[in-house]
């Protein structure tokens, strides 16, 4: 992502939320849009895929309080997309890498690794002395990579290690990252190897842009590599084993530090963001850290009480005591049988009772129910209902 893109893109508009939206509102908006435009639900729809990428990018910035603060400050500083120079300064917009704008000595860069806040903007943007040799000596952080994984309900609750195939820009293997067929690129004469050129704008300061001749690399390939065309970077695919922690929920976005694309010039690798999708379970549901299950009981169990065996996820059944006179829809709790929390403890299993009404009665059972109906003929469960209706 270029700095111009970062500043000019209105991520609040992308997610459809106001600028003062809370974290919960941003998270809710992201999940709704992610489900709507997810590639799995829009097979072959390139526009939906692009929209999904925009939504994910917006959530990456606005969903992180630190990044959101820096984004808001940058947009305020640059007048919502275009830097407004002071009197006598030259106009026009400019592009340069976020690693140059926000990275500084911390080596930050890309959408996921900003430096020390808005104060660092002036360190990379305003260069009073011009861009001389050695002005660009810091390493460049690798790009962040985003991927997705689909887990079973049980894997999401218990955690799982899954293979993940990713594609990212890495040093070109054909030229060892030099960009030159012979592996001997020369120093760019325009920027003298700094990768930057100074542009005077008046007012006692100058702006630095990526060198147009070497594209910010500081090197020029005399014999450009056939694979990377002289850029020194090529698209590469790799498969890695990723551990998904226990207790993840559907739509959750997990950040794995240093698992993204490799950095340049000894810079740190970017981060890997994994969006988790969880399949439904035929028996269990989920409510936060608690699991849910509906258990059918007979009329006699609900009326007279008794003990009911209840299945658990991945463990032995538990037995719950059903009080006499239990109504349909009552929820009981089996403690410690739910999802894993961040602190390692577990939520509960919420058991909802559903009275089962038989559809095919044997002669003996029918006779018993007929006898019960006669014995309870004086009871009218709807009497209070009609009394309340008259009094209203």
Secondary structure, 3 states (H helix, E strand, C coil): CEHHHHHHCCHHHHHCCCCCCCHHHHHHHHHHHHHHHCHHHCCCCHHHHHHHHHHHHHHHHHCCHHHHHHHHHHHHHCCCCCCCCCCCCCCCCCCCEHHHHHHHHHCCCCCCCCCCCCHHHHHHHECCCCCCCCCCCCCECCCCEEEEEEECHHHHHHCEEEEEEEEEEEECCCCCCCCECCCCCEECCCCCCCCEEEEECCCCCEEEEECCCCCCCCEECCCECCCCCCCCEEEEEEEEEEEECCCCCCCCEEEECCCCCCCECCCCCCCEEEEEEECCCCCCEEECCEEEEEEEECHHHHHHCEEEEEEECCEEEEEEEECCCCCCCCEEEECCCCCECCCCCECCEEEEEEECCCCCCCHHHHHHHHHHHHHCCCCCCCHHHHHHHHHC
